[in-house]
């Protein structure tokens, strides 16, 4: 195994662990995820997948924010549905990301990005935003983005990263179900007579 394959393997393993921790709504997803996202910035940039490099930079920044937010709020593990306002913010972020990922590389004289690179990375911007706020629907955006990333990395000749994204799809389906159950348990607890009397 050469150095680049070792870096790809480390990025893959830490990425898988961080999504598994996200499924459990565990704050440790963020520091572990940072290892993966920082490594993927370099891997993606060398493959001229500039939007994917950009999205991993975004993941790193949102990872720091999410780590701080989950570590400083008293409602650790508290999850819920996205509000209409949260969805509007997510959509605006996705559209902004699409514009940035499409036009900044052209402005800088880089090769135009592949459509799937831009589309999948834009969807992931919204997913990361919703995840940092513990909104259950982020899993649905991850399923879509990861399906596109799977194809993108198989086509780019990185089967290990493509398999990682394929596993991410399965983990996201599992995560969606886990978070829905946790959300329902939180609602049941809030509506219990013992809690409402206090």
N, C-alpha and C positions, 0 to 999 in steps of 0.2 A: 504494500500500500504506500503510495507516494504522499507527499505533504498535502496536496490539494484534495486527494481522496480522504485523508484524515480529517481535514477541516470540514469537508462536506459531511462526513460521518458524524462528527461532533455537533455540527449545526442540526443535522437530522435528529439525533438522539435527544438533544436538549429541547428541540422544538416539540418532539413527541411528548416528552415529560411535561413541558409547560402546558400543553393542551389537556393532558390527563389531569394536571392540577387545576386547570380552569374548570373542567367538568365537575370537580369536587368543590368548586368555589373557594379554593385555597390561595391565599395571597402569595405563596411561594411560586406561583406561575410567573410572576413578573421578573424576579432576578434570574430564574432559569431561562425564561424566554429571551431576556436581554443577550445572553450568550449566543443563542441561535440567530437572533435578528441582526446583531452586529456582524457575525460571520457571513450571513446571507447578503448583506450590503455589498461586501467585497466580491463574493461569488457572482452575484447578479450583474454587478457593474462590469466585471471581466467578460461576461457573456453578452454585453450590450443590451441587457434587459433593464433599461434605465428606470422604468416605472417600478419594476420589482425591487430594484435597489432603493428607490425612493420610498416605497411602501415599507420596506424593512427599516429605513431610517425613521419613518413615522411610527412604526411599531415600537421602536426603541424609545422615542420621545413619549408616546402614550403609555408605554410600559413603565417609565419612570413616574409619570403622572398617576397611573392606576395603582402602582405600588404605594405611592404616597397616600392616595385617596383611601385605598383599602386598609392601609395601616393606621390611619389617623381617625377614621370614623368609628363610632361605637357600634355600628350595625354591620360589623364584619359578617359576611356570609348572607346578609339580607339581600334578597333578589326580588325583582318584580318586573312588571310589564312596562314597556316604554310608553311615555306620554306622547301626545300629538306633537308637543314642542320638541321632545327628544328626536322624534322621527324627522321633523323639519330640519333640525340641526344636522342629523345624519345625511339627509338628502342633499343639503347645501354643501356639506363637506365632500360627499361623493362627486357632485358636479364640479366643485372647485378642483378636486384632485384630478378628475378627468381632463379638465382644461390645462392644468399645470403639467400633468404627465404627457399630454399630447403636444403642447406648444413650446414649453421650455427647452426640450432637447433640440427641436428644430431651430429655435432662436440661437442656441449655443453652437449650431453647426453639426450636431450629432445626427446619426442616422435616425430617420423617423421610426417611432416605436411601433411594434406590432399591436394590432387592435386588441388582441386578447390580453397582452401585457397591461395595456392601459385600462381596459374594462375590469379585469380581475383585481388589479391594484386599487382602482377607484372604489369598488364594492368593499374591499377590505378596509378602506379608510372608515367607512360607515360602521362596519362590524366592530372595529376596534373602539370607536367612540361609544357605541352602545354597550360594549363589554365593560369599559371602564366605569360606566354608570350602573353596572349590574342589571341591565335590561335583558330579559330572557331571549328576546327576538334576535340578539346578536348571533345566536347559533344558526339561524336560517340564512343570514348573509354569509357566514363562514362556509356553510355547505356549498352555496353557489360559487363563491370566490375560490374555494379549494378545488372544486371540479374543474374550473378554468385553469388554475395553477397546475393541476395534475397534467392536463394536456400540454400546457405550455412547456413544462420541464421535460416531459418525454420528447417533445419535438426539438428541444434545445440540446438533447443528448445528455441529460442529467437524470438517469433513471432512479437513483437513490433519493434525490429530492422529490421526484415525481411520486415515488411510492410513499414518501412521507406525507405528501398532500392527499394521496388516496386514503391513507390511514387517518389523516385529519378529518376527512369526510365522515368516516365511521365514528370517530370520537365526537365530532360535532353532532351527529344524530343522537349518540348516547348522551352527550352533554345537554342537548335540548330536552330530552326526556327527563334527565336528572333534575334540571333546573325547574321544569314544569312541576315535578313532584315536590321539590323544595318550596316552590312558590305556593302551591296548594297547601302544604303543611303550615307555612307562615300565616296564610289566610285563616286556616282552621284554628290556629293558636290565638290569633287576634280576635276571632269571633267566639272563643270559648267563654263560658260564663265566669270562670275564675279571673280571666284577664279583664273583661269588660267591667267587672265590679270594682276593680282597683283604681 
